[in-house]
């Protein structure tokens, strides 16, 4: 494995010959070895092979992508860095972008605790490389999967696109193709990690485009949208309804703004909460609820 990595580093033609002679599958198998040194040498070799466009699809096809992503969790700086380097190479081929996002690779890159600065830099370059490929047929295929794929895949795509898509494609992805609905579903999840991922994704969207907001995604309303201003977010001034979050924390709101801006709140206050002054909101963290209300 070490020799293959060295040959692949020294001569670009060697990369092709090494792969043609069947080295990829054994190297991928070695990634699962309990022997740390063997694992380190195989990921070193795969990292060098992955810098050649002819080899990237083969590494993904033979199961290397998932194993390389797992190595990002390693506490060994060398293993971590070589895995990140290999993933950087794989991301060069736009045909791998679908698989990268489907298996949760974007979340893995974002959540990783990377030991050395070189690894952090490599991960940032990989994210940039993926971002540059979210257009044309890649985007069309992702949107197709976001409509018909398994729920877990749909959610991973929505989360990834919140970080990677261009400003021009936001409305298509999150309004026309209901990506925003998927993020809001995760925001209401009882799974803390899913809540965190969704809140970060929504925050990223809001930072990219202040004009894209949840009220745009609601079905047409007979009432105009109402925005009172930042100073009235969780302000007791003229507040006529209080939400109880995490059992005891009070969030002050204004019924008219809620009615005019949200079908969900309109249904709530037209129904059983018509005269309620205090409304308990279960199963959501304070910071997530506050971000949603903003």
Phi, psi and omega per residue, in radians:
X1 nan -0.729 3.125
X2 -1.136 -0.765 3.133
X3 -1.089 -0.738 3.133
X4 -1.080 -0.717 3.106
X5 -1.109 -0.694 -3.141
X6 -1.202 -0.737 3.089
X7 -1.079 -0.739 -3.116
X8 -1.154 -0.520 3.129
X9 -1.327 -0.577 -3.002
X10 -1.418 -0.557 -2.980
X11 -2.514 2.133 -3.110
X12 -1.130 -0.559 3.108
X13 -1.133 -0.538 -3.136
X14 -1.114 -0.574 3.137
X15 -0.978 -0.810 -3.122
X16 -1.130 -0.804 -3.101
X17 -1.114 -0.676 3.141
X18 -1.081 -0.767 -3.130
X19 -1.213 -0.725 -3.137
X20 -1.056 -0.478 -3.122
X21 -1.614 0.237 2.942
X22 1.508 0.504 -3.054
X23 -1.447 -0.383 -2.982
X24 -1.088 -0.871 -3.086
X25 -1.060 -0.826 3.092
X26 -1.074 -0.661 3.126
X27 -1.133 -0.686 3.103
X28 -1.148 -0.695 3.081
X29 -1.057 -0.654 -3.137
X30 -1.148 -0.399 3.103
X31 -1.082 -0.368 -3.122
X32 -1.689 0.077 -3.123
X33 -1.199 2.499 3.032
X34 -1.258 -0.248 3.136
X35 -1.372 1.931 -3.067
X36 -1.064 -0.694 -3.125
X37 -1.137 -0.738 3.128
X38 -1.131 -0.743 3.117
X39 -1.080 -0.725 -3.121
X40 -1.137 -0.713 -3.133
X41 -1.218 -0.639 -3.127
X42 -1.230 -0.691 3.122
X43 -1.233 -0.538 3.037
X44 -1.077 -0.808 -3.137
X45 -1.144 -0.767 -3.138
X46 -1.136 -0.616 3.099
X47 -1.073 -0.686 3.130
X48 -1.287 -0.689 3.114
X49 -1.139 -0.590 -3.082
X50 -1.219 -0.193 3.116
X51 -1.429 -0.014 3.070
X52 -1.842 2.229 -3.028
X53 -1.063 -0.472 -3.134
X54 -1.245 -0.379 -3.026
X55 -1.688 -0.344 -2.970
X56 -1.088 -0.802 -3.124
X57 -1.118 -0.650 -3.136
X58 -1.127 -0.651 3.117
X59 -1.142 -0.732 3.122
X60 -1.184 -0.810 -3.085
X61 -1.026 -0.605 -3.089
X62 -1.607 0.277 3.014
X63 1.558 0.181 -3.081
X64 -1.267 -0.485 -3.055
X65 -1.058 -0.896 -3.098
X66 -1.087 -0.723 -3.130
X67 -1.170 -0.663 3.105
X68 -1.166 -0.684 3.093
X69 -1.109 -0.657 3.101
X70 -1.098 -0.598 -3.121
X71 -1.190 -0.271 3.065
X72 -1.148 -0.336 3.101
X73 -1.446 -0.115 -3.083
X74 -1.102 2.564 3.051
X75 -1.580 0.057 3.095
X76 -1.640 2.025 -3.056
X77 -1.061 -0.628 -3.131
X78 -1.188 -0.813 3.112
X79 -1.036 -0.826 -3.099
X80 -1.033 -0.803 -3.077
X81 -1.180 -0.766 -3.132
X82 -1.167 -0.581 3.063
X83 -1.143 -0.753 3.123
X84 -1.102 -0.667 3.131
X85 -1.139 -0.719 3.106
X86 -1.132 -0.726 3.132
X87 -1.137 -0.610 3.070
X88 -1.050 -0.746 3.096
X89 -1.135 -0.782 -3.125
X90 -1.044 -0.640 -3.098
X91 -1.206 -0.191 3.141
X92 -1.191 -0.559 -3.084
X93 -1.551 2.056 -3.071
X94 -1.104 -0.400 3.096
X95 -1.172 -0.313 3.141
X96 -1.574 -0.193 -3.073
X97 -1.085 -0.697 3.126
X98 -0.998 -0.882 -3.104
X99 -1.127 -0.689 -3.125
X100 -0.988 -0.803 -3.095
X101 -1.356 -0.677 -3.104
X102 -1.033 -0.663 -3.088
X103 -1.567 0.121 3.105
X104 1.458 0.433 -3.087
X105 -1.135 -0.607 -3.129
X106 -1.148 -0.767 3.101
X107 -1.091 -0.625 3.131
X108 -1.125 -0.726 3.110
X109 -1.150 -0.640 -3.113
X110 -1.294 -0.615 -3.021
X111 -1.531 -0.221 -3.013
X112 -1.093 2.508 3.040
X113 -1.805 1.659 -2.973
X114 -1.595 2.376 -2.931
X115 -1.390 -0.740 -3.075
X116 -2.019 2.698 -3.077
X117 -1.097 -0.618 -3.133
X118 -1.054 -0.629 3.106
X119 -1.196 -0.749 3.092
X120 -1.024 -0.746 3.133
X121 -1.126 -0.706 -3.135
X122 -1.129 -0.733 3.119
X123 -1.119 -0.729 3.120
X124 -1.082 -0.683 3.105
X125 -1.176 -0.635 3.105
X126 -1.131 -0.765 3.095
X127 -1.061 -0.726 3.120
X128 -1.122 -0.703 3.137
X129 -1.119 -0.740 3.100
X130 -1.121 -0.746 -3.126
X131 -1.023 -0.690 -3.111
X132 -1.168 -0.319 -3.081
X133 -1.738 0.002 -3.138
X134 -1.467 1.340 3.093
X135 -2.859 3.057 3.063
X136 0.918 -2.348 -3.049
X137 -1.202 -0.485 3.097
X138 -1.100 -0.844 3.137
X139 -1.131 -0.729 3.138
X140 -1.046 -0.743 -3.131
X141 -1.186 -0.692 3.109
X142 -1.117 -0.710 3.109
X143 -1.147 -0.634 3.077
X144 -1.090 -0.805 3.124
X145 -1.149 -0.567 -3.140
X146 -1.209 -0.357 3.095
X147 -1.573 -0.692 -2.968
X148 -2.013 -0.120 -3.088
X149 -1.291 3.032 3.032
X150 -1.063 2.660 -3.054
X151 -0.970 -0.724 -3.136
X152 -1.083 -0.695 3.130
X153 -1.196 -0.743 3.104
X154 -0.982 -0.778 -3.100
X155 -1.188 -0.704 3.122
X156 -1.097 -0.692 3.129
X157 -1.135 -0.794 3.141
X158 -1.059 -0.755 3.126
X159 -1.109 -0.760 -3.108
X160 -1.167 -0.764 -3.092
X161 -1.165 -0.491 3.075
X162 -1.047 -0.540 -3.125
X163 -1.624 -0.463 -2.951
X164 -1.868 -0.375 -2.994
X165 -1.296 2.761 3.085
X166 -1.410 2.828 3.116
X167 -1.027 -0.659 -3.087
X168 -1.160 -0.453 -3.074
X169 -1.687 -0.055 -3.055
X170 -1.037 -0.822 -3.086
X171 -1.113 -0.738 3.122
X172 -1.032 -0.801 -3.055
X173 -1.276 -0.842 -2.919
X174 -1.722 -0.291 3.063
X175 -1.874 -1.040 -3.076
X176 -1.138 -0.677 -3.113
X177 -1.816 0.279 2.965
X178 1.094 0.455 3.068
X179 -1.086 -0.566 -3.141
X180 -1.128 -0.648 3.105
X181 -1.056 -0.685 3.132
X182 -1.138 -0.702 3.123
X183 -1.172 -0.684 3.132
X184 -1.202 -0.584 3.037
X185 -1.042 -0.779 3.129
X186 -1.151 -0.621 3.133
X187 -1.088 -0.558 3.124
X188 -1.577 0.095 -3.129
X189 -1.207 2.695 3.047
X190 -1.472 -0.118 3.114
X191 -1.467 2.064 -3.061
X192 -1.048 -0.715 -3.126
X193 -1.115 -0.730 3.120
X194 -1.122 -0.703 3.076
X195 -1.044 -0.789 -3.118
X196 -1.112 -0.785 3.137
X197 -1.060 -0.751 -3.116
X198 -1.168 -0.740 -3.115
X199 -1.150 -0.676 3.093
X200 -1.140 -0.737 3.133
X201 -1.114 -0.750 3.127
X202 -1.143 -0.670 3.100
X203 -1.117 -0.709 3.113
X204 -1.075 -0.758 3.120
X205 -1.083 -0.773 -3.124
X206 -1.111 -0.642 3.123
X207 -1.198 -0.642 -3.137
X208 -1.192 -0.740 -3.041
X209 -2.484 1.748 3.124
X210 -1.076 -0.345 -3.097
X211 -1.471 -0.242 3.126
X212 -1.581 2.011 -3.124
X213 -2.447 2.933 -3.023
X214 -1.097 -0.504 -3.111
X215 -1.161 -0.431 3.089
X216 -1.142 -0.497 -3.065
X217 -1.473 -0.234 -3.117
X218 -1.260 2.703 3.086
X219 -1.167 2.711 -3.083
X220 -0.912 2.370 -3.066
X221 -2.002 2.533 3.107
X222 -1.200 -0.333 -3.122
X223 -1.765 2.574 3.071
X224 -1.213 2.718 3.068
X225 -1.247 2.517 -3.107
X226 -2.170 2.204 3.045
X227 -2.210 1.980 -3.043
X228 -1.390 -0.384 -3.111
X229 2.047 2.700 -3.075
X230 -0.996 -0.581 -3.067
X231 -1.181 -0.265 -3.134
X232 -1.735 0.006 3.070
X233 -1.241 2.074 -3.090
X234 0.958 0.800 3.097
X235 -1.949 2.336 3.139
X236 -1.342 -0.174 -3.118
X237 -1.107 1.980 3.136
X238 1.071 0.276 3.107
X239 -1.139 2.408 3.140
X240 -2.150 0.155 3.027
X241 -2.661 2.461 -3.121
X242 -2.169 2.233 3.080
X243 -1.670 2.336 3.101
X244 -1.749 1.984 -3.070
X245 -1.990 2.471 -3.093
X246 0.975 0.550 3.026
X247 1.541 -0.642 -2.999
X248 -2.439 -0.191 -3.096
X249 -1.467 2.290 -3.072
X250 -1.672 2.262 3.044
X251 -2.059 2.027 -3.066
X252 -1.513 2.372 -3.099
X253 -2.445 3.071 -3.070
X254 -2.204 1.995 -2.970
X255 -0.973 -0.723 -3.070
X256 -1.125 -0.671 3.114
X257 -1.180 -0.688 3.136
X258 -1.163 -0.765 -3.138
X259 -1.073 -0.701 -3.048
X260 -1.425 -0.296 -3.006
X261 -1.961 -0.111 -3.032
X262 -2.590 2.167 3.064
X263 -1.107 -0.612 -3.122
X264 -1.117 -0.802 3.128
X265 -1.228 -0.575 3.097
X266 -1.075 -0.773 3.112
X267 -1.122 -0.667 -3.133
X268 -1.095 -0.827 -3.033
X269 -1.479 -0.184 2.988
X270 -1.511 -0.239 -3.078
X271 -1.855 -2.214 -3.017
X272 -1.197 -0.273 -3.105
X273 -1.824 0.378 -3.051
X274 -0.920 -0.773 -3.064
X275 -1.905 0.150 -3.061
X276 -1.238 2.410 3.056
X277 -1.716 -0.546 -3.130
X278 -2.124 2.235 -3.117
X279 -2.210 2.112 3.133
X280 -1.467 2.310 3.106
X281 -1.971 1.814 -3.077
X282 -1.498 2.896 2.950
X283 1.010 0.672 3.050
X284 -2.601 2.469 3.139
X285 -1.392 2.673 -3.091
X286 -0.978 -0.852 -3.053
X287 -1.159 -0.553 3.108
X288 -1.217 -0.786 3.133
X289 -1.095 -0.729 -3.134
X290 -1.090 -0.746 3.125
X291 -1.109 -0.729 3.125
X292 -1.075 -0.763 -3.104
X293 -1.190 -0.599 3.080
X294 -1.108 nan nan
